[in-house]
Amino acid sequence: MLTNTDGRSFDVIEITNEMPHNRRGGVGSVIDALMTGLGVSGLRVLWFLMDHGYTLAQIHAILERYPSVAIGNAGDLRTFQAPLVHLHSYQENADIQMSLADRKVVCTIHSLLALEERTNEVSLGDAVAWQEALIRFSTRVVLISDAERGKYLDLGYHRLNPHTSVIHHGIAAPRAYRAPRGKRVLGFCGRLVPRKHPEYVQMILNEDGFQDRRTLIAGRGFSPYARDLLRDRDLESRVDFLGWCAGPRLEAFFDAIDVLAVPSTYEPFGLVALEAACRGVPVVCTRVDGLIEVLGDHAFYCRDTTYEAFRESMLAWNGASRHEIATRSAGARRRYETRFTDRIMAQAYCRLFADLTS
């Protein structure tokens, strides 16, 4: 085990497989916001990293940059004491329940793997059963939107564990807000998986009114379908795949785009939509799940999840006046400031922690 803390007793242990450093997905962004939000709460927090994919150099960078971090395996958790453990993890680990058997555990479900499996038309093997066992084991299950709690009920998971709370994600305020923007560069940010429909923001480039536009795609993975689409539709010179972006690269992506497309069929929360909205980037998205809770009335919504509906909404954005776009962007920013900051999220978790340990 590697650690940069001398203490062995904490108010809460936050277990994660991803830290803000070189983060590869939304969990790292949430941990980043929790670090800043809980940093002013007065709680003594240990950040415990396990089942990660970091190199040794990255591990040393994490230990140098962030206070109160331990990196180890499930057995190492016994070294530390806390009345409560808060778990964020997608990685299957048969030892974790044994190591936490005598602890109160809050488990935040960042997405329901049964729905990830269904909407992406893939098999996740034993991962779904592992998450279900984790739900059954936990003292309290946190869902990240009211819509996600509805899906939790639809799956029958209340029979696994009826003790649930909804706590929305939050993020720290970006350095800059800029609205309105132009209409030259379309953006997509997220994993390149079927449920997110990254192909839509490429296909739109051949529609009337979009022949002079270009698309930036920030996301992990590059499917044969996406490659073939670029070739078959002669889009290779107008679409740039940036790979996964975080930190300065993510800021540069948001600074470069004029609209963010989120044409997902399933979106537990809509973190990337929130990241765009708080920077003044208008959002075209499906009217599903957490996206509605994040954006309220301040997005260009698609009537359904088809490409035809996405095209209609993109045309609506394209035809909107600068004043209309600025008004929607300002409304989305106000919604962020009153509901989805890092401190608001941290305060909600502090209230939950206090309730469970009182």
N, C-alpha and C positions, 0 to 999 in steps of 0.2 A: 504494500500500500504506500502511496505517496500522499503527503499532506503538507499544507503550509500553516496549520493551526496547532497551537499547543493545548488548546482546550479540549475537553472530552464531554462536556455537558452543554446542551443547547436547548432552546425553546422549541425549535422545529428542525428537522432534517429534511432538506429538499433533495430528492433523488431524481437524477435525470441521466439520459444517455447523450445529451447534446448541450453544449455550453455556447455562450454568445461568440466565442472565438471561432472563426472559420465555420460558422454555423451552416448547416446543410438543409435547413427546413424551418417550418414554423415553430417547432418546439424551442429551438435556440433563440428565436425572437421573443417568445413568451418568457423564457428564463432571463433574458436580458432585461425585460420590463419588470419582472418580479424582483430582480436584484436591485434595481433603482427604487422601485416602490416600497419593498420591505426594508430597504436601507434607511429609511427615515421613520420606521415604525417602532424602533427600540427593541425589536425581537433579536435574540441571538440565533443566527441562522447558520447551519452548516450546509454547504452545497456539495453533495456526494455524487460523483460522476462514475458510472459503471456501464458495462456493455457498450462501450463507445467504439468509434472507428478512428480515433486520433493517433497520429504518429507520436513518437517520443518527443520530438522537438515541439510539437503542438501542445503536448501535455505540460512541458516545462513552461511554455508561454502562458498557459492557463494559470498555472500555479504562481507565476510572477505577477500576473495582471490582476487576478481576482482574490480577495481575501476570504478566509475561512472555507477552503476547498479541500476535499479529500478525494482521492481517486483509487478505487480498489474493486474488490469483488463483493458478493453478497455477504460472505462470512465476515468481512471487515466491518460491516455495519454494527456488529456487536461491540466494537471498540468505543462507540459513541452512545451517549444517553440523551434522550429527549422524550417528552411526554407524547409527542406526535410526529409522525412521518408523513410527508407529502410526496407522493410518487407520480412522476411523469415518465412513462416509458412505453415504447413499442416493442422492445426487444424481449423475446421469450427468454425466461430464466427460471428454471425449475427450482432454484435454491432460494429465490427471494422471499417466498411466502414463509419458508422455514425460518429465515433470518428475522422476519418481522412478526413472528407468531405472537409475541407478547406485547406488541405495540398497537396503538391506535393509528390507523392508516387512512389518510385522505388520498384518493386516487382521482386525478384529473384525466378524463378521457378526451384526448384531442381529436379523435375521430373514431367512430364505431367501425371496427374492422369488418364486421359482417356486411356493412353497407359499402365499404371500400371494395370488398370482394365482389359484391353484386354490381356496383356501378362501373367498375373497371373491367368486368368480365374476366377475372383471373381467379386462380385458386391461391389462397394464402396459407394452405396447409393447416398446421396446428395452431397458427397464430390466433384465429378467431376463438378457438376453445380456450387458449391461454388467457386471452382478454376476458372471456366470460368467467373463468376461474378467479381472475383478479378482482372482477366486479363483486363476485360472491364473497370474497375474502375481506374486502375493504370495510372499514367502519362507515365511511361516507364516500359516495361517488359524486364527483363534480362534472356536470355537463356544461359546455361552453356557450350554449344558446337555449332559449326556450324551445326552438324548433328541434334541436338535438334531443332534448328531454322527451319531446313527443315521439321521436323515432325510437328512443330507448324503450318507451312504453309499447310502441307498436311491435317491437322485437320480442316483447314479453320479458324484458330484462328486469322489470320491477319484481318479478318472482325470484330472480337471483338476489336482488338487493333493492328494497324499497326506499332506502335512505339516500336521497339525492338532493343536490343543490344545483342551482344555475349560477355560475360566475362567468361573466363575459371576459374575454381577453382584453388587455389594454396595452398600449405602447407609449413610450416617451414621445414628447413633442419633437418633431424634426426641426432642424435649424432654419428651414426656409419654407414659406408658403407662397405660392405663385398662382394666381388665377385672375382673369381667364388666360387660357393658353391658345396656341394656334390649332391647326387641323392637318398637320403634315405627317406626324409620326404616331402610329398606332402601337400600343404596347400589350404584351401578355407576360405574366409572371406567375410561375408555379411549376409543379411537377408536370411533365409531359405525359399525362395519362389520359385514357379515354374519357373519364368523367368530366375532365376540364375542357375538352374540345379545343386544344390549341390550334387545330387546323382551321377553325373558323376565321381567325384573325389573319390567316394567310389567304384563304379563299376570297375574302372581301376585296382584296387588292385588284381583282379582275372585274369588279362590278363598276357600272357607270358612276362617275363621281369620285372614284378612288384610284384611277389609273396613275395619278401623280403622287401617290402616297407610298410610304414604306413602313415596315413592321419590325419592331425589336421584340425578341422572345427571350426572356430570362427564365431559365428552368433547367432542371437536371434531366438528362436522357435525350436521346435523339433517335426516334423510331424510324424504321424503313418507310412507313407510311408518310411521315413528314418529309423525308428526303425525296420520295417519289413525287409527292405533291408539288414540291418546288420545281422539279424537273418538268413534270407533265404540264404544268401551268405557266412555265417560263417565268418563275418568280425568284430565281436564285439571286439576282442582282438587287432585289428589293426586300429581302428578308434576311435579317442578321440573327443568328442563334448565339446568344452571349454566354450560355452555360449558366450554372447557378451563381447568383449575385448576392453578396452581403456586404455590409459596411460601406466603404466608399464606392464600390461598384454598384451597389443597389441605389445609393443616392444619385449616382450618375445616370442610371437607368431612368429613375423617376424624373430627373431633371430634363431628360431628353424627350420624353413622350408627351403627347398632347391629350391622349385618352387611354384608359386602361380597359381592356376587354376581359370579362370574367363570365364566359358562357357555360358555366358548370351545370351538371345535372344534380350534383350533391355537394354542398359546401357547409360543413358543420358550423363555421363561424364567418369566414370571409376576411381573414387577416390581411391579405394583400389588398383587398378593397379598402380596408381601413387605412392601411399605409398610404395608399394613393389619395384617399379623401383628405387626410390631414395635411397633405402637401399641396392641395389645390388641383389635383388631377381629376377630371370628370370620369365617371365610371359607367360603362355599358355592361349590363349583366342580366342574368336570368333572375326571375322573381322567385327564388327558392331559399329555404332554410335560413341560415344565419345572415345571408346577404341582406335580407329585408330588415333584420334587427340592427345591423350595422348602419345601413344607409337611409332607412326610413323612406321618405318621399323624394330623396335627393339624388336619384340615379336615373339613367335612361334604361328602363326595364324592358326585357324581351317578354312577349306574351306567352312563350313556351320555350322549350330547350332545343328547338329545331334550328337549322341554319337559316331557313327563311325568316324566322322570327328575329334572329340575330341581325340579319341584313336590314330588316325594317328599323330596328332600334339604332343601328349604326347610321342609317340614312337620317333618322330623326336627330341624332347628335350632329351630323354633318350639316343639316339645315338649320340648326338652332343658332340664334343670335349670340353675340359675345355677352350681352347682358343676361340672357337666359342661362348660359353656361356658368357665368360668374355667380349668379344667384344660387344655382344648384350646388356649386362648389362651396360657397359660403355656408349654406345650410348644412352640408355634410361635415364641414369643419366644426361648426357649432355643436353638432351632434357628438362628434368625437370628444370635444372639450368637456362636455357635461356627462358623458357616459363611459368613455373607453380609454381613459388615460392610464398610465402605469400606476399612479397613486390610487385611483378609484378601484382598480383590480386588486391591488395589495390590501386596501382597506377592507374589501369584501372577504378576502382570505383571512385577514386578522380577526374579523368578527366570527368567521366560521371556526377558526382555531380556538378562540376563546370559549365559544359555545361548547366545543367538544372536550375541552380540558377543565371546564369549571366544575 
